[in-house]
Amino acid sequence: MSQSERSVPWFLWPFHAIWRLVTFVLNATGRLICAVIGIALMVVGTVVTLTIVAAPVGVPLIVIGALLLVRALF
């Protein structure tokens, strides 16, 4: 590999590796939190929808929760 093909100089590689590890951990944590919030919204929306009076509030909660869950998975 020639010098022009490298994107990170060799002496900065340890800092680059640490930075990549930190971003991976934060991305994984963010996706997990997004999935948990999505599932919680879906459960709350289902419970609220069971009370027929509050169904107009519960259905959007289920949809928002499903969208968050899809975003966390993909």
ABEGO torsion letter per residue (X at the ends): XBAAABABBAAAAAAAAAAAAAAAAAAAAAAAAAAAAAAAAAAAAAAAAABAAAAAAAAAAAAAAAAAAAAAAX
